[in-house]
Amino acid sequence: MAPPQIQHDALNATFTGIETQCDGTSVHHFRGIKYANIPGRFERATPVTGFERAVIDASKFGPRCPQVDIDVRHLLRIPEDYVIEKEAEDEFECLTIDVTVPPGSEGKGELPVLVWIHGGSQIMTFCSAASGICDPTRLVADSIISDQPFVFVSINYRLNIFSFGDGIEKNLALKDQRLGLEWVRRNIAAFGGNPENITLAGESAGGVYVHAHLITGPPVKRAVLASGSLYLSSPLPVERGNVLIKALEAKVQEYGQPSLREASVTVLLQALKESNVNTMWIQEEEELKGWETRIEQADEVMIGDTEYESVIWRNGIETFDGLTIAAAFEQDKTWGTKLRKAYQVVPDRPTACKLGALDLVNDARWTLPVELVTDKLTTAGKRVYKYVVDQPNPWQASSRAHHAVDLLFLFGGVDLSFNLAADAVGKEMRARWVQFVAGKGPWSVERRFAFGPVGECKEIDEGQFAARRRVKQLRLLKEAGIGVYLPIVFALTAGKISLLN
C-alpha cells in the first residue's frame, strides 16, 4: 500500500507520511515537519513559510531539544523491560510539528484540531509520541470509531537553558509554541483540520504553557489544563532568572568555555546536571502582567487534577525534619498556625509533618487553582468542565493516582489490558476528551467527572468531591490568600522537585 501523502500548495511541498493501525482502524501520521528556524542560540525563531523540496519525508519524528536524560518510566512505574529508544537531539532542528489525521480527511479543512503541548518541568520532554507513551494513535482512532474524528497536533519546542536564555531573550519556549500555533492556523486545513476550531491542551508544564497562551491570546475554541496552570509555575522576577544564569555561566567557565552562548551542547547539559537544575520557569514579561485577574481566551475549558500530584516533591520534602517543616508555616503570624494545624503539621511528629507538607503543596499548586480558574471563568460566562483522576497507577496501586498517571489512561500508548480497571478508565477518558474536542459537553457543567478509583467513572456532586479532596483546607487557603501560602510552599519545595520519585 502506498504511504499517505498530502499536497500542500501554500508550503510548496508534498508530505509523505506513514500509516499505522489501532485495533483495525487506520490512522495517518505526518511527523517531523519543521515549523520554525532558530537563527542562533538564545535567539527568537522565525517561521517556516515554505520548502524548496517538492517531496518531504514526514514518516519519522524530528529531533528533540537537547536535554539531560531522565527515565520517564520511573515516575509512571512502567516496567523496566519496556524499551524506549534513544531520541535524536539537535539544538537548531528541534522546532517540529507532528500531525496525526483520520484517513480521507486530508484537504477538507473541516475537522476539529487538538493541539498538544507536552510537559516535563520545562527542562525535558516528558513522554513523547516517539517513546510510545504519548502516541496519539489510539486517541485519534477512538475519535474515528465514535464518528467524531479530529486532527491531533503536537508541538516540539526548546527546553531548559535553550529556552530560558542568557538574560537577553526570555521565554523562548512560549515564543516557539506561539509560532507552532500560528503554523497550525495557517496550514492545518490541508491536513483536514479546521483552523477556527482548535482545542489547546497540555499536561503539567504543558498545562502551564497552555494557561499562558490563554492569557496572552489569540483565543481558541477550547482548552484543557491537565494538572497544570500558571498557579503551578507562575512567572517569576527576572532577577531570580539572572541568579540561575550567573551560576550556570560560572559553571561552564569552570569547564574552560567562555559563556553560555558559546559553550558546546555537551558542556551546557553537564552544567545543568551538575548544578542540579531540575526545573525552570516562565520569566516575568509585560504580556503576562496581571495574569491572575485576566480572563482566559477560550469558549470552554476542561480542568482537573490527579489525587496525588505532589509526589514529584516527595523525596525532597522527606529530607526535612518536623521542626523545619513547621517553621515554614510561621512566616505569617495570623494564618501560619491555622494552616499548620489544618494540615496536621506538628513539630514532634515528623511523618505527619511530611505528609501534611505534601498535602499543602498539592492543594496550593493544583487543587485550589482548579477552583480559582473555574470561579473566574464562570463569572465571565464561560463553560468549565471540572474533573478528578483517582485511578491509581496500573502497575503499582500503592503509588496512588499520582502526577502524570493520567497520561497512561489518556493516550493508551502502553498496553493496560492486564489491568481491567485502568483499561476501563483509559477508554472512558478518551471518550470524554473526544466529546470535548468535538464541541459536545463531556459531562454536566454543574457536576464534576471522576475517573476512578476501581475503574469506576461517573459524575459526582460536591458532597462526593469533598470525600475525595481536602475541601475544608481549600477554603482556608483561599481565605488566607496566595500571598500567605505561596511563601510556605516555596520554603517547602525550593530545589526539591524530581521526576524520579
C-alpha positions in Angstrom: 0.0 0.0 0.0 1.3 3.4 -0.9 2.2 5.7 2.0 -0.2 8.6 2.7 0.6 11.9 1.0 -0.6 15.5 1.4 0.0 18.1 -1.3 0.4 21.4 0.5 0.4 24.2 -2.1 1.0 27.0 0.4 4.1 25.4 1.8 5.3 24.3 -1.7 5.6 20.7 -0.5 4.2 17.2 -0.7 4.4 15.5 2.6 4.8 11.7 2.6 3.7 10.2 5.9 3.1 6.8 7.5 0.0 4.7 8.2 -0.5 2.8 11.4 -3.3 0.6 12.7 -5.1 0.5 16.1 -7.4 -2.4 16.6 -8.2 -2.4 12.8 -8.6 1.4 12.5 -6.1 3.2 10.2 -4.5 6.4 11.2 -2.2 8.6 9.2 0.9 10.4 10.6 3.0 13.2 9.3 5.9 13.7 11.5 8.9 16.0 12.0 7.5 18.9 9.9 9.7 21.9 10.6 7.6 25.0 11.6 10.4 27.4 12.5 14.1 28.1 12.1 16.4 29.0 15.0 18.9 31.6 13.7 21.2 31.3 16.7 21.4 30.2 20.3 19.0 32.0 22.6 17.5 33.9 19.6 13.9 34.1 18.6 12.9 31.6 15.9 11.5 32.6 12.6 8.5 30.9 10.9 8.9 28.4 8.1 6.7 29.6 5.3 7.6 27.2 2.6 10.0 24.5 1.4 12.3 24.2 -1.6 11.9 20.4 -1.9 8.9 19.1 -3.7 8.6 15.9 -1.7 9.3 15.8 2.1 9.7 12.6 4.1 7.3 13.1 7.0 7.5 9.5 8.2 10.0 10.0 11.0 10.0 12.0 14.2 12.2 15.1 14.2 14.9 15.6 16.8 14.0 16.9 20.2 15.7 19.8 22.1 18.9 18.7 23.8 18.2 17.7 27.5 19.6 15.9 30.5 18.4 12.3 30.1 15.6 11.4 32.6 13.9 8.0 32.6 10.2 8.8 32.2 9.3 5.2 33.1 10.5 5.9 36.6 7.6 8.2 37.8 5.0 6.3 35.8 6.1 2.9 37.2 6.3 1.5 33.7 8.1 -1.9 33.8 11.9 -1.7 33.3 11.8 -4.0 30.3 9.6 -1.5 28.4 12.1 -0.3 25.8 12.3 3.4 24.9 14.7 4.0 22.0 17.1 7.0 22.4 15.7 10.0 20.6 17.8 12.2 18.3 18.6 15.7 19.6 19.5 18.9 17.8 19.6 22.4 19.2 18.7 24.1 15.9 16.4 21.5 14.2 14.1 20.7 17.1 11.2 23.0 16.2 9.0 20.5 14.5 5.3 19.5 14.5 3.7 16.1 14.3 0.3 15.7 12.8 -2.0 12.7 13.1 -5.1 12.6 11.0 -8.1 10.3 10.1 -7.6 8.9 6.6 -9.7 10.7 4.0 -9.8 14.0 5.9 -6.8 15.5 4.0 -7.5 18.7 2.2 -11.1 19.2 3.5 -10.3 21.6 6.4 -13.4 20.5 8.4 -12.3 18.6 11.4 -11.7 19.9 14.9 -8.0 20.1 15.9 -6.4 19.1 19.2 -3.1 20.8 19.8 -0.9 19.1 22.5 1.9 20.7 24.5 3.9 18.2 26.4 5.2 18.7 30.0 8.5 17.9 31.7 9.2 20.6 34.3 10.2 22.9 31.4 13.5 21.1 31.2 12.8 17.9 29.3 10.3 16.0 27.0 8.1 14.0 29.4 6.6 11.2 27.3 6.8 11.9 23.6 5.0 10.1 20.8 8.4 8.6 19.9 8.6 7.0 23.3 5.3 5.3 22.6 3.8 6.5 25.9 2.0 9.6 24.4 1.5 8.2 20.9 -1.8 9.7 19.7 -2.8 6.8 17.5 -5.3 5.3 19.9 -6.8 8.6 20.8 -7.4 9.6 17.1 -8.6 6.0 16.3 -11.2 6.3 19.1 -12.4 9.6 17.6 -12.8 7.9 14.3 -14.7 4.9 15.8 -17.1 7.2 17.7 -17.7 9.1 14.4 -16.3 12.3 16.0 -12.9 12.4 14.2 -10.3 15.1 14.9 -6.8 16.0 13.9 -4.1 15.8 16.6 -1.1 18.1 16.5 1.9 18.1 18.9 4.4 20.9 19.1 8.1 20.4 19.9 9.8 23.4 21.4 13.0 24.5 23.1 13.6 23.4 26.7 15.8 24.1 29.7 18.6 26.6 29.2 18.0 26.7 25.4 14.6 28.1 26.2 15.5 30.1 29.3 18.2 32.1 27.5 21.1 34.1 28.9 19.1 37.2 30.0 18.6 38.9 26.6 15.6 37.0 25.1 13.3 35.3 27.5 10.6 32.6 27.4 11.7 31.2 24.1 9.6 28.0 24.7 6.4 30.2 24.8 7.5 32.0 21.7 8.3 28.8 19.9 4.9 27.4 20.8 3.2 30.5 19.5 4.9 30.1 16.2 3.7 26.5 16.2 0.1 27.6 16.8 0.4 30.1 14.0 1.7 27.4 11.8 -1.4 25.3 12.7 -3.8 28.2 11.9 -2.1 28.8 8.5 -1.5 25.2 7.4 -3.7 22.6 9.1 -6.6 22.8 6.6 -4.5 20.9 4.1 -4.3 18.1 6.7 -8.1 18.1 7.2 -8.2 20.4 10.3 -10.4 23.5 10.8 -8.1 26.3 11.9 -11.1 28.0 13.6 -11.9 25.0 15.8 -8.8 24.5 17.9 -8.6 22.8 21.3 -5.3 23.7 23.0 -4.3 21.1 25.7 -1.3 20.3 27.9 -0.3 18.4 31.0 1.8 19.6 33.9 4.3 22.1 32.4 2.3 21.8 29.2 -0.7 23.0 31.2 1.3 25.9 32.5 2.2 26.9 28.9 -1.4 26.4 27.7 -2.6 28.7 30.5 -0.1 31.4 29.5 -1.3 31.2 25.9 -4.9 31.6 27.1 -3.9 34.8 28.9 -1.8 36.2 26.0 -4.1 35.1 23.1 -5.2 34.8 20.4 -8.3 32.9 21.5 -9.0 29.3 20.9 -12.3 27.4 20.9 -11.5 25.2 23.8 -8.6 24.4 26.2 -7.6 21.6 28.6 -5.5 22.4 31.7 -4.5 18.9 32.9 -2.6 19.0 36.2 -1.0 22.4 35.3 -1.7 26.1 35.3 0.2 29.3 36.0 -0.5 28.7 39.6 1.8 25.7 39.4 4.6 27.7 37.9 3.9 31.4 37.9 6.1 33.9 36.1 9.0 34.9 38.4 11.1 38.0 38.5 13.9 38.5 36.1 16.3 38.9 39.0 15.7 35.3 40.0 16.4 34.1 36.5 19.6 36.2 36.5 20.9 34.3 39.6 20.4 31.0 37.7 22.1 32.3 34.6 25.1 33.6 36.5 25.5 30.3 38.3 25.4 28.3 35.0 27.7 30.8 33.4 30.3 30.2 36.2 29.9 26.5 35.8 30.6 26.4 32.0 33.6 28.7 32.6 34.9 26.1 35.0 35.0 23.8 32.0 37.0 26.3 30.1 34.2 27.6 27.9 33.7 31.4 27.7 29.9 31.7 28.1 26.6 30.0 27.9 26.1 31.4 24.4 29.4 29.9 23.2 29.6 26.7 25.2 29.1 23.3 23.5 25.8 21.5 23.9 27.6 18.8 25.9 29.0 21.3 28.3 25.7 23.1 28.8 23.9 19.8 29.6 26.7 18.9 32.0 26.4 22.2 33.7 22.6 21.7 34.1 23.2 18.2 35.6 26.0 19.2 38.0 24.0 22.2 39.1 21.0 20.0 39.8 18.7 22.2 37.7 15.6 20.0 37.9 13.0 22.6 36.9 12.8 26.0 35.2 10.1 28.6 34.9 8.4 31.3 32.9 10.1 34.7 33.4 8.1 37.9 34.0 7.3 39.8 30.8 4.9 42.6 30.1 2.4 40.4 28.2 1.9 38.2 31.3 1.4 41.0 33.9 -1.8 40.6 35.9 -2.4 37.1 34.7 -4.3 36.2 37.8 -7.2 38.5 37.0 -7.2 38.3 33.3 -9.8 36.1 31.5 -8.6 33.0 29.7 -9.4 33.4 26.0 -11.3 30.2 25.3 -15.0 29.5 25.0 -14.9 26.5 27.3 -12.2 24.9 29.4 -11.7 21.4 30.9 -9.6 21.5 34.0 -8.7 18.9 36.7 -6.1 17.2 38.8 -4.9 13.8 40.0 -5.3 12.7 43.6 -1.5 12.7 44.4 0.0 15.5 42.3 2.7 16.4 44.9 4.5 13.1 44.5 7.2 14.9 42.5 8.3 16.7 45.7 8.0 13.6 47.9 11.7 12.5 48.1 12.8 16.2 48.6 10.3 17.0 51.4 11.1 13.8 53.2 14.6 15.1 53.8 13.2 17.7 56.2 12.6 17.1 59.9 9.4 18.1 61.7 10.8 21.3 63.1 11.9 22.6 59.7 8.5 21.9 58.1 6.7 23.5 61.0 8.9 26.6 60.8 7.9 27.2 57.2 4.3 27.9 58.5 5.4 30.5 61.0 6.2 33.1 58.3 2.7 34.6 58.7 1.7 35.1 62.3 -2.0 35.4 61.5 -2.5 32.4 59.3 0.6 30.2 59.9 -0.7 28.4 62.9 -4.2 27.9 61.4 -2.7 26.3 58.3 -0.1 24.3 60.2 -2.9 22.8 62.3 -5.2 22.2 59.4 -2.5 20.1 57.7 -1.6 18.2 60.8 1.9 19.7 60.9 3.2 19.1 64.5 6.9 19.6 65.0 7.5 16.4 67.0 5.5 14.3 64.5 7.9 14.1 61.6 6.0 11.6 59.4 2.7 13.6 59.9 4.6 16.8 59.1 6.0 15.4 55.8 2.5 14.1 54.7 1.0 17.5 55.7 3.5 19.4 53.7 2.9 17.3 50.6 -0.9 17.8 51.1 -0.4 21.6 51.3 1.7 21.7 48.2 -0.8 19.5 46.4 -3.7 21.8 47.3 -2.0 25.1 46.7 -0.4 24.1 43.4 -3.1 22.0 41.8 -6.5 21.5 43.6 -7.2 25.1 44.6 -6.2 26.5 41.2 -8.9 24.4 39.6 -11.4 26.3 41.8 -9.8 29.7 41.2 -9.8 29.3 37.4 -13.3 27.9 37.4 -14.7 30.8 39.5 -13.1 33.4 37.2 -14.3 31.7 34.0 -17.8 31.0 35.3 -18.2 34.7 36.3 -17.1 35.6 32.8 -19.9 33.4 31.3 -17.6 30.6 30.1 -18.3 26.9 30.3 -16.0 24.9 32.6 -15.8 21.2 33.0 -14.0 20.0 36.1 -12.7 16.5 36.7 -10.6 14.5 39.1 -8.4 11.5 38.3 -8.4 9.0 41.2 -7.5 5.8 39.4 -4.2 4.6 40.8 -1.1 3.6 38.9 -1.9 0.4 36.9 1.4 -1.4 37.9 1.7 -0.2 41.5 -1.6 0.8 43.1 0.3 1.9 46.3 1.7 4.8 44.2 -1.8 6.1 44.1 -3.3 8.4 41.4 0.0 10.3 41.1 1.1 13.2 39.0 1.1 12.3 35.2 -0.6 8.9 35.7 -3.4 10.3 33.5 -1.1 10.3 30.5 -1.2 6.5 30.6 -5.0 6.5 30.5 -5.5 9.3 28.0 -3.1 8.0 25.3 -3.2 4.3 25.9 0.2 4.2 24.3 1.3 1.5 26.7 -1.0 -1.6 26.8 -3.1 -1.6 30.0 -5.2 -4.6 29.2 -3.5 -6.5 32.1 -5.4 -4.2 34.5 -9.1 -4.1 33.6 -9.9 -1.2 35.9 -7.1 1.0 34.4 -8.0 0.0 30.9 -11.7 0.9 31.5 -10.6 4.4 32.8 -8.5 4.9 29.7 -11.4 4.1 27.4 -13.7 6.4 29.3 -11.2 9.2 29.5 -10.5 9.1 25.7 -14.3 9.1 25.0 -14.8 12.2 27.2 -11.9 14.0 25.6 -13.2 13.1 22.1 -16.6 14.6 23.0 -15.0 17.8 24.4 -12.9 18.3 21.2 -16.0 17.7 19.1 -17.7 20.6 20.9 -20.1 18.4 22.8 -20.3 18.7 26.6 -18.4 15.8 28.0 -20.5 16.0 31.2 -22.7 18.4 33.1 -21.1 21.8 34.0 -23.0 21.6 37.3 -21.1 18.5 38.4 -17.5 17.1 38.2 -16.4 13.9 36.5 -14.4 11.3 38.4 -12.1 8.9 36.6 -11.7 6.1 39.1 -10.9 4.7 41.6 -11.5 0.9 41.0 -12.3 1.5 37.3 -15.5 3.4 38.0 -16.1 6.6 36.1 -19.0 8.9 36.9 -20.3 12.4 37.6 -20.0 13.4 41.2 -21.6 16.1 43.3 -19.9 18.5 45.7 -20.5 16.2 48.6 -18.8 13.3 46.8 -16.0 15.7 45.8 -15.5 16.6 49.5 -14.9 12.9 50.2 -12.0 12.9 47.6 -10.3 16.2 48.2 -9.5 18.4 51.3 -12.3 20.9 50.8 -12.0 22.4 54.3 -8.3 23.1 53.8 -9.0 24.5 50.3 -11.4 27.1 51.9 -8.8 28.0 54.4 -6.1 28.5 51.7 -8.5 30.6 49.6 -9.3 32.8 52.6 -5.7 33.2 53.6 -4.7 34.2 50.0 -1.8 33.4 47.7 0.4 36.0 49.4 0.2 33.9 52.6 0.5 30.3 51.4 2.9 30.7 48.5 5.9 31.6 50.7 5.2 28.5 52.7 5.1 26.4 49.5 8.4 28.0 48.3 10.1 27.2 51.7 9.0 23.6 51.4 9.7 22.9 47.7 12.6 25.1 46.6 15.1 22.8 44.9 13.2 19.6 46.0 11.3 18.7 42.8 12.2 15.5 40.9 10.6 13.4 38.2 12.3 10.4 39.6 10.1 9.9 42.7 
